[in-house]
Amino acid sequence: MSKKGLSEDITITKTSSGSFYGIISTNWNSHIVDVLKENAISALLENGVDESHIIQRVVPGAFELPVAAKNLCPDVDAVIALGAIIKGETPHFDFISQACSIGLMQASLETSKPVLFGVLTTENEQQAKDRASAEKQNKGRELALSALQMVELLRK
């Protein structure tokens, strides 16, 4: 398993502490997605974001993330979209993964707000659990740090 990822050497100034962050998560694979969400929220709080400045929404699955993200963008400075798409025996995985990633990018470009792609696309459930885990790759934390960094960048 690769240990590559976001550097922990990110400097976040407290200029982001007044910012609002949206976290949209899926009900599908919630046992994995909830871990991502908990880690993302913890990282935001550790970096000075007030809990009342974190707006949470839940959608059925990854296909619904883009429209929810676009809808939330006017109310926040950044959106973190969280989900887990695990490959099965049909091409459904490919269709949903591609539609979700393109839709989230489109929401970001149309609103000029960072919409972070936190949808795990894995071959199996164990890979998804490893990427969500605070002890392993901790993608939820990485996404929150990326959101903080992007909000700072766009404010300069």
N, CA and C atoms as an extended XYZ file, in Angstrom:
468
Properties=species:S:1:pos:R:3:atomname:S:1:resname:S:1:resid:I:1 pbc="F F F"
N         0.839       -1.177        0.000 N   MET     1
C         0.000        0.000        0.000 CA  MET     1
C         0.884        1.240        0.000 C   MET     1
N         0.583        2.150       -0.863 N   SER     2
C         1.352        3.386       -0.990 CA  SER     2
C         1.135        4.282        0.218 C   SER     2
N         2.174        4.929        0.665 N   LYS     3
C         2.083        5.872        1.773 CA  LYS     3
C         2.129        7.307        1.271 C   LYS     3
N         2.004        7.476       -0.028 N   LYS     4
C         2.003        8.817       -0.584 CA  LYS     4
C         0.713        9.507       -0.188 C   LYS     4
N         0.789       10.809       -0.059 N   GLY     5
C        -0.411       11.561        0.282 CA  GLY     5
C        -0.056       12.987        0.601 C   GLY     5
N        -0.998       13.690        1.146 N   LEU     6
C        -0.839       15.089        1.478 CA  LEU     6
C         0.187       15.257        2.588 C   LEU     6
N         1.070       16.204        2.421 N   SER     7
C         2.069       16.489        3.438 CA  SER     7
C         1.403       17.032        4.688 C   SER     7
N         1.860       16.613        5.829 N   GLU     8
C         1.356       17.159        7.091 CA  GLU     8
C         1.986       18.518        7.390 C   GLU     8
N         2.931       18.951        6.556 N   ASP     9
C         3.612       20.224        6.769 CA  ASP     9
C         2.850       21.390        6.152 C   ASP     9
N         1.548       21.387        6.282 N   ILE    10
C         0.732       22.472        5.750 CA  ILE    10
C         0.578       23.519        6.841 C   ILE    10
N         0.844       24.760        6.496 N   THR    11
C         0.667       25.844        7.447 CA  THR    11
C        -0.692       26.478        7.204 C   THR    11
N        -1.550       26.397        8.197 N   ILE    12
C        -2.871       26.998        8.115 CA  ILE    12
C        -2.888       28.186        9.067 C   ILE    12
N        -3.103       29.361        8.531 N   THR    13
C        -3.238       30.527        9.399 CA  THR    13
C        -4.673       30.578        9.887 C   THR    13
N        -4.924       31.365       10.874 N   LYS    14
C        -6.268       31.430       11.434 CA  LYS    14
C        -7.193       32.325       10.614 C   LYS    14
N        -6.740       32.757        9.424 N   THR    15
C        -7.637       33.531        8.566 CA  THR    15
C        -8.813       32.681        8.104 C   THR    15
N        -8.668       31.373        8.165 N   SER    16
C        -9.753       30.482        7.751 CA  SER    16
C       -10.748       30.224        8.873 C   SER    16
N       -10.463       30.691       10.089 N   SER    17
C       -11.320       30.355       11.218 CA  SER    17
C       -12.723       30.942       11.087 C   SER    17
N       -12.903       32.014       10.317 N   GLY    18
C       -14.233       32.577       10.110 CA  GLY    18
C       -14.950       31.988        8.920 C   GLY    18
N       -14.332       31.048        8.271 N   SER    19
C       -14.894       30.451        7.061 CA  SER    19
C       -15.905       29.363        7.407 C   SER    19
N       -16.765       29.087        6.436 N   PHE    20
C       -17.757       28.027        6.577 CA  PHE    20
C       -17.385       26.869        5.659 C   PHE    20
N       -17.581       25.660        6.159 N   TYR    21
C       -17.232       24.452        5.419 CA  TYR    21
C       -18.443       23.535        5.353 C   TYR    21
N       -18.708       23.020        4.171 N   GLY    22
C       -19.778       22.056        3.999 CA  GLY    22
C       -19.204       20.658        3.885 C   GLY    22
N       -19.832       19.729        4.556 N   ILE    23
C       -19.455       18.324        4.429 CA  ILE    23
C       -20.703       17.565        3.996 C   ILE    23
N       -20.625       16.983        2.813 N   ILE    24
C       -21.733       16.186        2.294 CA  ILE    24
C       -21.262       14.736        2.256 C   ILE    24
N       -22.019       13.866        2.893 N   SER    25
C       -21.632       12.456        2.947 CA  SER    25
C       -22.769       11.586        2.429 C   SER    25
N       -22.413       10.388        2.032 N   THR    26
C       -23.399        9.452        1.495 CA  THR    26
C       -23.878        8.476        2.564 C   THR    26
N       -25.134        8.055        2.430 N   ASN    27
C       -25.649        6.967        3.268 CA  ASN    27
C       -25.061        5.635        2.832 C   ASN    27
N       -24.798        5.506        1.534 N   TRP    28
C       -24.260        4.260        0.994 CA  TRP    28
C       -22.865        4.051        1.567 C   TRP    28
N       -22.583        2.881        2.068 N   ASN    29
C       -21.300        2.552        2.710 CA  ASN    29
C       -21.007        3.480        3.890 C   ASN    29
N       -22.041        3.793        4.660 N   SER    30
C       -21.897        4.747        5.767 CA  SER    30
C       -20.896        4.282        6.823 C   SER    30
N       -20.705        2.985        6.979 N   HIS    31
C       -19.738        2.500        7.966 CA  HIS    31
C       -18.312        2.932        7.608 C   HIS    31
N       -18.074        3.235        6.350 N   ILE    32
C       -16.773        3.747        5.906 CA  ILE    32
C       -16.805        5.268        5.827 C   ILE    32
N       -17.861        5.797        5.241 N   VAL    33
C       -17.970        7.242        5.019 CA  VAL    33
C       -18.027        8.004        6.343 C   VAL    33
N       -18.683        7.444        7.350 N   ASP    34
C       -18.760        8.124        8.644 CA  ASP    34
C       -17.382        8.302        9.278 C   ASP    34
N       -16.475        7.373        9.040 N   VAL    35
C       -15.102        7.508        9.547 CA  VAL    35
C       -14.401        8.666        8.836 C   VAL    35
N       -14.574        8.755        7.522 N   LEU    36
C       -14.017        9.889        6.775 CA  LEU    36
C       -14.541       11.205        7.345 C   LEU    36
N       -15.852       11.249        7.581 N   LYS    37
C       -16.489       12.471        8.078 CA  LYS    37
C       -15.963       12.854        9.463 C   LYS    37
N       -15.873       11.894       10.357 N   GLU    38
C       -15.359       12.172       11.705 CA  GLU    38
C       -13.937       12.724       11.650 C   GLU    38
N       -13.091       12.131       10.813 N   ASN    39
C       -11.706       12.593       10.697 CA  ASN    39
C       -11.628       13.979       10.068 C   ASN    39
N       -12.482       14.264        9.104 N   ALA    40
C       -12.501       15.592        8.478 CA  ALA    40
C       -12.945       16.649        9.480 C   ALA    40
N       -13.995       16.359       10.217 N   ILE    41
C       -14.489       17.315       11.212 CA  ILE    41
C       -13.430       17.568       12.275 C   ILE    41
N       -12.790       16.520       12.756 N   SER    42
C       -11.732       16.683       13.768 CA  SER    42
C       -10.618       17.591       13.268 C   SER    42
N       -10.197       17.401       12.027 N   ALA    43
C        -9.117       18.226       11.469 CA  ALA    43
C        -9.549       19.682       11.330 C   ALA    43
N       -10.788       19.920       10.925 N   LEU    44
C       -11.272       21.301       10.830 CA  LEU    44
C       -11.280       21.961       12.210 C   LEU    44
N       -11.800       21.253       13.202 N   LEU    45
C       -11.851       21.798       14.561 CA  LEU    45
C       -10.453       22.057       15.115 C   LEU    45
N        -9.522       21.135       14.871 N   GLU    46
C        -8.138       21.302       15.336 CA  GLU    46
C        -7.476       22.535       14.731 C   GLU    46
N        -7.950       22.954       13.578 N   ASN    47
C        -7.361       24.098       12.884 CA  ASN    47
C        -8.185       25.367       13.042 C   ASN    47
N        -8.980       25.432       14.086 N   GLY    48
C        -9.642       26.673       14.457 CA  GLY    48
C       -10.999       26.942       13.840 C   GLY    48
N       -11.557       25.988       13.116 N   VAL    49
C       -12.890       26.192       12.552 CA  VAL    49
C       -13.917       25.952       13.655 C   VAL    49
N       -14.815       26.899       13.834 N   ASP    50
C       -15.871       26.772       14.831 CA  ASP    50
C       -16.854       25.684       14.389 C   ASP    50
N       -17.287       24.870       15.337 N   GLU    51
C       -18.197       23.774       15.004 CA  GLU    51
C       -19.466       24.276       14.313 C   GLU    51
N       -19.918       25.470       14.680 N   SER    52
C       -21.124       26.029       14.060 CA  SER    52
C       -20.885       26.466       12.619 C   SER    52
N       -19.635       26.460       12.180 N   HIS    53
C       -19.281       26.825       10.809 CA  HIS    53
C       -19.097       25.598        9.912 C   HIS    53
N       -19.472       24.437       10.431 N   ILE    54
C       -19.419       23.198        9.648 CA  ILE    54
C       -20.855       22.764        9.381 C   ILE    54
N       -21.247       22.833        8.125 N   ILE    55
C       -22.607       22.487        7.722 CA  ILE    55
C       -22.581       21.088        7.119 C   ILE    55
N       -23.378       20.196        7.693 N   GLN    56
C       -23.377       18.806        7.238 CA  GLN    56
C       -24.671       18.460        6.507 C   GLN    56
N       -24.528       17.712        5.446 N   ARG    57
C       -25.662       17.210        4.674 CA  ARG    57
C       -25.395       15.739        4.347 C   ARG    57
N       -26.465       14.974        4.197 N   VAL    58
C       -26.350       13.558        3.846 CA  VAL    58
C       -27.207       13.305        2.603 C   VAL    58
N       -26.642       12.581        1.657 N   VAL    59
C       -27.348       12.204        0.429 CA  VAL    59
C       -27.375       10.676        0.331 C   VAL    59
N       -28.265       10.128       -0.500 N   PRO    60
C       -28.328        8.664       -0.591 CA  PRO    60
C       -27.025        8.018       -1.053 C   PRO    60
N       -26.477        8.478       -2.176 N   GLY    61
C       -25.276        7.848       -2.719 CA  GLY    61
C       -24.394        8.842       -3.442 C   GLY    61
N       -23.320        8.345       -4.019 N   ALA    62
C       -22.319        9.202       -4.666 CA  ALA    62
C       -22.875        9.953       -5.872 C   ALA    62
N       -23.840        9.376       -6.565 N   PHE    63
C       -24.411       10.028       -7.742 CA  PHE    63
C       -25.101       11.342       -7.368 C   PHE    63
N       -25.589       11.447       -6.133 N   GLU    64
C       -26.295       12.644       -5.672 CA  GLU    64
C       -25.366       13.712       -5.100 C   GLU    64
N       -24.113       13.399       -4.910 N   LEU    65
C       -23.170       14.366       -4.331 CA  LEU    65
C       -23.027       15.656       -5.146 C   LEU    65
N       -22.874       15.605       -6.470 N   PRO    66
C       -22.651       16.848       -7.214 CA  PRO    66
C       -23.761       17.885       -7.068 C   PRO    66
N       -25.012       17.474       -7.175 N   VAL    67
C       -26.097       18.454       -7.067 CA  VAL    67
C       -26.187       19.013       -5.648 C   VAL    67
N       -25.943       18.181       -4.647 N   ALA    68
C       -25.948       18.666       -3.266 CA  ALA    68
C       -24.792       19.631       -3.030 C   ALA    68
N       -23.636       19.339       -3.605 N   ALA    69
C       -22.475       20.229       -3.459 CA  ALA    69
C       -22.748       21.578       -4.109 C   ALA    69
N       -23.271       21.554       -5.315 N   LYS    70
C       -23.560       22.816       -6.008 CA  LYS    70
C       -24.589       23.631       -5.235 C   LYS    70
N       -25.573       22.965       -4.667 N   ASN    71
C       -26.603       23.634       -3.883 CA  ASN    71
C       -26.049       24.257       -2.610 C   ASN    71
N       -25.052       23.626       -2.012 N   LEU    72
C       -24.470       24.107       -0.758 CA  LEU    72
C       -23.416       25.196       -0.969 C   LEU    72
N       -22.803       25.242       -2.123 N   CYS    73
C       -21.701       26.180       -2.380 CA  CYS    73
C       -21.998       27.643       -2.036 C   CYS    73
N       -23.178       28.185       -2.310 N   PRO    74
C       -23.408       29.594       -1.969 CA  PRO    74
C       -23.323       29.902       -0.471 C   PRO    74
N       -23.484       28.886        0.370 N   ASP    75
C       -23.515       29.087        1.817 CA  ASP    75
C       -22.190       28.817        2.518 C   ASP    75
N       -21.192       28.342        1.785 N   VAL    76
C       -19.924       27.949        2.408 CA  VAL    76
C       -18.747       28.434        1.575 C   VAL    76
N       -17.557       28.323        2.159 N   ASP    77
C       -16.323       28.679        1.454 CA  ASP    77
C       -15.701       27.483        0.750 C   ASP    77
N       -16.035       26.272        1.194 N   ALA    78
C       -15.544       25.043        0.567 CA  ALA    78
C       -16.482       23.900        0.929 C   ALA    78
N       -16.552       22.926        0.039 N   VAL    79
C       -17.362       21.725        0.268 CA  VAL    79
C       -16.446       20.512        0.216 C   VAL    79
N       -16.640       19.611        1.160 N   ILE    80
C       -15.946       18.326        1.163 CA  ILE    80
C       -17.004       17.260        0.883 C   ILE    80
N       -16.887       16.589       -0.247 N   ALA    81
C       -17.849       15.555       -0.640 CA  ALA    81
C       -17.265       14.187       -0.307 C   ALA    81
N       -17.994       13.405        0.478 N   LEU    82
C       -17.482       12.132        0.981 CA  LEU    82
C       -18.363       10.958        0.561 C   LEU    82
N       -17.725        9.918        0.090 N   GLY    83
C       -18.435        8.708       -0.279 CA  GLY    83
C       -17.457        7.562       -0.455 C   GLY    83
N       -17.995        6.392       -0.720 N   ALA    84
C       -17.162        5.213       -0.977 CA  ALA    84
C       -17.857        4.367       -2.034 C   ALA    84
N       -17.195        4.238       -3.175 N   ILE    85
C       -17.708        3.407       -4.260 CA  ILE    85
C       -16.769        2.209       -4.372 C   ILE    85
N       -17.316        1.044       -4.114 N   ILE    86
C       -16.512       -0.178       -4.100 CA  ILE    86
C       -16.873       -1.010       -5.326 C   ILE    86
N       -15.856       -1.407       -6.054 N   LYS    87
C       -16.063       -2.118       -7.320 CA  LYS    87
C       -16.810       -3.430       -7.097 C   LYS    87
N       -17.765       -3.664       -7.959 N   GLY    88
C       -18.524       -4.911       -7.927 CA  GLY    88
C       -18.303       -5.690       -9.211 C   GLY    88
N       -19.291       -6.477       -9.575 N   GLU    89
C       -19.169       -7.340      -10.750 CA  GLU    89
C       -19.735       -6.721      -12.022 C   GLU    89
N       -20.306       -5.519      -11.927 N   THR    90
C       -20.901       -4.874      -13.100 CA  THR    90
C       -20.199       -3.544      -13.368 C   THR    90
N       -20.447       -2.923      -14.516 N   PRO    91
C       -19.811       -1.638      -14.830 CA  PRO    91
C       -20.387       -0.457      -14.045 C   PRO    91
N       -21.327       -0.699      -13.160 N   HIS    92
C       -21.932        0.359      -12.347 CA  HIS    92
C       -20.866        1.219      -11.664 C   HIS    92
N       -19.845        0.592      -11.128 N   PHE    93
C       -18.730        1.284      -10.460 CA  PHE    93
C       -18.140        2.357      -11.366 C   PHE    93
N       -17.854        1.995      -12.611 N   ASP    94
C       -17.232        2.931      -13.551 CA  ASP    94
C       -18.146        4.105      -13.861 C   ASP    94
N       -19.420        3.829      -14.088 N   PHE    95
C       -20.366        4.892      -14.429 CA  PHE    95
C       -20.540        5.874      -13.273 C   PHE    95
N       -20.741        5.353      -12.080 N   ILE    96
C       -20.974        6.216      -10.918 CA  ILE    96
C       -19.711        6.988      -10.555 C   ILE    96
N       -18.558        6.331      -10.562 N   SER    97
C       -17.298        7.012      -10.235 CA  SER    97
C       -17.041        8.175      -11.180 C   SER    97
N       -17.191        7.929      -12.469 N   GLN    98
C       -16.921        8.981      -13.450 CA  GLN    98
C       -17.944       10.112      -13.349 C   GLN    98
N       -19.210        9.783      -13.242 N   ALA    99
C       -20.240       10.814      -13.147 CA  ALA    99
C       -20.048       11.667      -11.900 C   ALA    99
N       -19.713       11.036      -10.798 N   CYS   100
C       -19.507       11.761       -9.543 CA  CYS   100
C       -18.307       12.693       -9.638 C   CYS   100
N       -17.190       12.202      -10.127 N   SER   101
C       -15.985       13.042      -10.187 CA  SER   101
C       -16.170       14.209      -11.147 C   SER   101
N       -16.761       13.965      -12.297 N   ILE   102
C       -16.990       15.053      -13.253 CA  ILE   102
C       -18.008       16.045      -12.687 C   ILE   102
N       -19.054       15.536      -12.059 N   GLY   103
C       -20.071       16.413      -11.485 CA  GLY   103
C       -19.533       17.295      -10.378 C   GLY   103
N       -18.687       16.755       -9.517 N   LEU   104
C       -18.111       17.562       -8.440 CA  LEU   104
C       -17.172       18.622       -8.991 C   LEU   104
N       -16.368       18.277       -9.986 N   MET   105
C       -15.494       19.267      -10.612 CA  MET   105
C       -16.323       20.366      -11.268 C   MET   105
N       -17.387       19.980      -11.929 N   GLN   106
C       -18.258       20.954      -12.585 CA  GLN   106
C       -18.888       21.894      -11.550 C   GLN   106
N       -19.325       21.360      -10.421 N   ALA   107
C       -19.888       22.200       -9.360 CA  ALA   107
C       -18.859       23.210       -8.875 C   ALA   107
N       -17.630       22.772       -8.724 N   SER   108
C       -16.556       23.662       -8.288 CA  SER   108
C       -16.302       24.761       -9.310 C   SER   108
N       -16.190       24.395      -10.562 N   LEU   109
C       -15.898       25.373      -11.609 CA  LEU   109
C       -17.049       26.356      -11.806 C   LEU   109
N       -18.279       25.880      -11.698 N   GLU   110
C       -19.437       26.754      -11.903 CA  GLU   110
C       -19.662       27.719      -10.752 C   GLU   110
N       -19.209       27.366       -9.559 N   THR   111
C       -19.433       28.222       -8.389 CA  THR   111
C       -18.175       28.949       -7.929 C   THR   111
N       -17.032       28.603       -8.501 N   SER   112
C       -15.728       29.142       -8.072 CA  SER   112
C       -15.462       28.887       -6.594 C   SER   112
N       -15.960       27.777       -6.098 N   LYS   113
C       -15.711       27.343       -4.722 CA  LYS   113
C       -15.012       25.987       -4.772 C   LYS   113
N       -14.082       25.748       -3.861 N   PRO   114
C       -13.447       24.431       -3.818 CA  PRO   114
C       -14.470       23.356       -3.432 C   PRO   114
N       -14.559       22.332       -4.244 N   VAL   115
C       -15.371       21.157       -3.931 CA  VAL   115
C       -14.405       19.985       -3.949 C   VAL   115
N       -14.095       19.480       -2.771 N   LEU   116
C       -13.066       18.449       -2.655 CA  LEU   116
C       -13.648       17.062       -2.864 C   LEU   116
N       -12.953       16.288       -3.678 N   PHE   117
C       -13.386       14.942       -4.049 CA  PHE   117
C       -12.907       13.950       -2.995 C   PHE   117
N       -13.792       13.619       -2.088 N   GLY   118
C       -13.481       12.665       -1.034 CA  GLY   118
C       -14.249       11.370       -1.204 C   GLY   118
N       -14.376       10.948       -2.444 N   VAL   119
C       -15.089        9.710       -2.738 CA  VAL   119
C       -14.050        8.623       -2.990 C   VAL   119
N       -13.992        7.677       -2.090 N   LEU   120
C       -13.060        6.570       -2.254 CA  LEU   120
C       -13.559        5.677       -3.381 C   LEU   120
N       -12.696        5.347       -4.298 N   THR   121
C       -13.033        4.427       -5.388 CA  THR   121
C       -12.041        3.271       -5.293 C   THR   121
N       -12.518        2.164       -4.758 N   THR   122
C       -11.608        1.071       -4.425 CA  THR   122
C       -12.062       -0.249       -5.038 C   THR   122
N       -11.120       -1.170       -5.097 N   GLU   123
C       -11.386       -2.512       -5.618 CA  GLU   123
C       -12.164       -3.367       -4.622 C   GLU   123
N       -12.001       -3.069       -3.322 N   ASN   124
C       -12.676       -3.880       -2.312 CA  ASN   124
C       -12.896       -3.063       -1.041 C   ASN   124
N       -13.683       -3.613       -0.140 N   GLU   125
C       -14.048       -2.914        1.084 CA  GLU   125
C       -12.837       -2.654        1.984 C   GLU   125
N       -11.906       -3.579        2.053 N   GLN   126
C       -10.737       -3.387        2.913 CA  GLN   126
C        -9.911       -2.183        2.469 C   GLN   126
N        -9.737       -1.995        1.170 N   GLN   127
C        -9.015       -0.814        0.681 CA  GLN   127
C        -9.723        0.463        1.129 C   GLN   127
N       -11.036        0.485        1.073 N   ALA   128
C       -11.798        1.660        1.503 CA  ALA   128
C       -11.616        1.901        3.000 C   ALA   128
N       -11.692        0.845        3.790 N   LYS   129
C       -11.499        0.977        5.238 CA  LYS   129
C       -10.105        1.501        5.557 C   LYS   129
N        -9.093        1.007        4.846 N   ASP   130
C        -7.717        1.463        5.073 CA  ASP   130
C        -7.568        2.953        4.769 C   ASP   130
N        -8.196        3.420        3.713 N   ARG   131
C        -8.071        4.827        3.325 CA  ARG   131
C        -8.840        5.750        4.266 C   ARG   131
N        -9.896        5.243        4.870 N   ALA   132
C       -10.690        6.042        5.801 CA  ALA   132
C       -10.065        6.091        7.193 C   ALA   132
N        -9.337        5.081        7.555 N   SER   133
C        -8.827        4.899        8.912 CA  SER   133
C        -7.856        5.991        9.352 C   SER   133
N        -8.038        6.452       10.585 N   ALA   134
C        -7.106        7.428       11.163 CA  ALA   134
C        -5.733        6.803       11.373 C   ALA   134
N        -5.683        5.496       11.562 N   GLU   135
C        -4.412        4.815       11.792 CA  GLU   135
C        -3.661        4.532       10.496 C   GLU   135
N        -4.338        4.565        9.386 N   LYS   136
C        -3.692        4.239        8.111 CA  LYS   136
C        -3.555        5.503        7.273 C   LYS   136
N        -4.387        5.682        6.259 N   GLN   137
C        -4.198        6.806        5.338 CA  GLN   137
C        -4.947        8.073        5.737 C   GLN   137
N        -6.028        7.967        6.469 N   ASN   138
C        -6.766        9.112        7.004 CA  ASN   138
C        -7.125       10.144        5.935 C   ASN   138
N        -7.848        9.706        4.922 N   LYS   139
C        -8.238       10.599        3.824 CA  LYS   139
C        -9.168       11.715        4.297 C   LYS   139
N        -9.958       11.479        5.327 N   GLY   140
C       -10.830       12.535        5.847 CA  GLY   140
C       -10.030       13.728        6.329 C   GLY   140
N        -8.959       13.462        7.047 N   ARG   141
C        -8.085       14.536        7.525 CA  ARG   141
C        -7.420       15.244        6.346 C   ARG   141
N        -6.915       14.476        5.395 N   GLU   142
C        -6.269       15.075        4.219 CA  GLU   142
C        -7.216       16.019        3.490 C   GLU   142
N        -8.462       15.611        3.350 N   LEU   143
C        -9.439       16.449        2.653 CA  LEU   143
C        -9.712       17.740        3.407 C   LEU   143
N        -9.835       17.659        4.720 N   ALA   144
C       -10.074       18.863        5.514 CA  ALA   144
C        -8.894       19.824        5.404 C   ALA   144
N        -7.678       19.305        5.472 N   LEU   145
C        -6.500       20.167        5.328 CA  LEU   145
C        -6.446       20.790        3.937 C   LEU   145
N        -6.831       20.038        2.929 N   SER   146
C        -6.880       20.581        1.570 CA  SER   146
C        -7.927       21.684        1.465 C   SER   146
N        -9.070       21.485        2.098 N   ALA   147
C       -10.122       22.508        2.082 CA  ALA   147
C        -9.632       23.789        2.749 C   ALA   147
N        -8.987       23.659        3.891 N   LEU   148
C        -8.437       24.830        4.585 CA  LEU   148
C        -7.426       25.561        3.707 C   LEU   148
N        -6.560       24.797        3.077 N   GLN   149
C        -5.529       25.378        2.220 CA  GLN   149
C        -6.154       26.094        1.017 C   GLN   149
N        -7.162       25.505        0.419 N   MET   150
C        -7.803       26.119       -0.747 CA  MET   150
C        -8.555       27.392       -0.376 C   MET   150
N        -9.201       27.402        0.775 N   VAL   151
C        -9.904       28.618        1.210 CA  VAL   151
C        -8.904       29.745        1.408 C   VAL   151
N        -7.774       29.440        2.039 N   GLU   152
C        -6.729       30.462        2.204 CA  GLU   152
C        -6.214       30.954        0.861 C   GLU   152
N        -5.946       30.038       -0.039 N   LEU   153
C        -5.420       30.393       -1.352 CA  LEU   153
C        -6.373       31.321       -2.100 C   LEU   153
N        -7.640       31.015       -2.078 N   LEU   154
C        -8.614       31.806       -2.822 CA  LEU   154
C        -8.935       33.139       -2.159 C   LEU   154
N        -8.574       33.297       -0.898 N   ARG   155
C        -8.787       34.572       -0.202 CA  ARG   155
C        -7.660       35.554       -0.441 C   ARG   155
N        -6.517       35.082       -0.928 N   LYS   156
C        -5.355       35.965       -1.109 CA  LYS   156
C        -5.545       36.882       -2.282 C   LYS   156
